[in-house]
Amino acid sequence: MKPSTPDLPLEGTITARQCECCGHHEIGIVTRSGEYFSLSPGMRVTITEAKDRPDEDTKT
């Protein structure tokens, strides 16, 4: 199943996880609602803050 295309701009926290299909590691963004979107080579990103403390965006 192909992942949905997010509405842009997309806001969330960068995270790493294992691919559900083949198990490789991938980098993506998790939104406040818990949706995960993979990052791909060539995508443009803007970093707005450094992560130096846990908060509600990264609850697991």
C-alpha positions as CSV (number, residue, x, y, z in Angstrom):
1,M,0.0,0.0,0.0
2,K,1.4,3.4,-1.0
3,P,1.7,5.9,1.9
4,S,-0.6,9.0,1.6
5,T,0.8,12.3,0.4
6,P,0.9,14.8,3.3
7,D,-0.6,18.3,3.0
8,L,2.2,20.8,2.9
9,P,3.7,22.4,4.9
10,L,4.2,19.4,7.2
11,E,5.2,19.9,10.8
12,G,6.4,17.2,13.2
13,T,9.5,15.6,14.8
14,I,12.2,13.8,12.8
15,T,12.5,10.2,13.9
16,A,14.0,6.9,12.7
17,R,12.1,3.6,12.4
18,Q,12.2,0.3,10.7
19,C,10.3,-0.1,7.4
20,E,7.1,-2.2,8.0
21,C,7.6,-3.9,4.5
22,C,11.2,-4.9,4.5
23,G,12.8,-4.0,7.8
24,H,15.3,-1.4,6.6
25,H,15.9,1.7,8.7
26,E,14.4,4.9,7.5
27,I,14.2,8.6,8.6
28,G,10.9,10.4,8.6
29,I,8.6,12.9,10.4
30,V,6.0,12.0,13.0
31,T,3.2,14.6,13.3
32,R,1.4,15.6,16.5
33,S,-1.4,13.2,15.4
34,G,1.0,10.3,15.2
35,E,1.2,10.0,11.4
36,Y,4.6,9.0,10.0
37,F,5.9,10.3,6.7
38,S,9.2,9.1,5.2
39,L,11.9,11.5,4.1
40,S,13.4,10.9,0.7
41,P,16.6,12.1,-1.0
42,G,16.0,15.5,-2.6
43,M,13.2,16.6,-0.2
44,R,13.7,20.1,1.1
45,V,13.4,20.6,4.9
46,T,13.5,23.6,7.3
47,I,14.8,23.1,10.8
48,T,13.1,25.5,13.2
49,E,14.5,24.4,16.6
50,A,17.1,22.1,18.1
51,K,15.9,19.1,20.1
52,D,17.4,19.2,23.6
53,R,14.6,17.9,25.8
54,P,11.7,15.4,25.6
55,D,8.2,16.8,25.0
56,E,4.7,15.8,23.9
57,D,5.7,15.5,20.2
58,T,7.8,12.4,20.9
59,K,5.6,10.3,23.2
60,T,5.8,6.6,22.3
